[in-house]
Amino acid sequence: MIALRPLPTAYLAMLVNLHESCGSAELDIHNRLVVGPTRHPIPGDTGAWIRIISHGFVAGEGGKMIITELGRAAVEKELAGRVKEARF
């Protein structure tokens, strides 16, 4: 098995956007990931999403792209790194 390099920060930001959009999205006719009734696109190009999928952070099911357990763990780790505790 080949070890995969960690995702760049920009790709983790795309994964966080997907997570904050209920964790699933659909492809529109322009091959963009879109969410909600307004079909709002999630930032990121197709090549970047393929890399995220190849790492196992996102998978396809039922015509949707869904964040996986591995993806949720990566998002939690990323968000935990952004939170700063207040000190009094």
Number of C-alpha atoms within 10 A of each C-alpha: 3 4 5 8 7 9 14 8 10 11 17 19 17 19 26 20 16 24 19 11 15 12 18 21 24 19 15 13 7 6 11 19 23 21 20 12 6 7 14 14 16 16 17 16 12 12 9 15 20 12 14 20 18 12 16 14 21 24 16 14 9 7 9 15 20 21 25 18 12 13 24 17 13 17 23 14 11 16 13 10 9 9 8 7 6 5 4 3
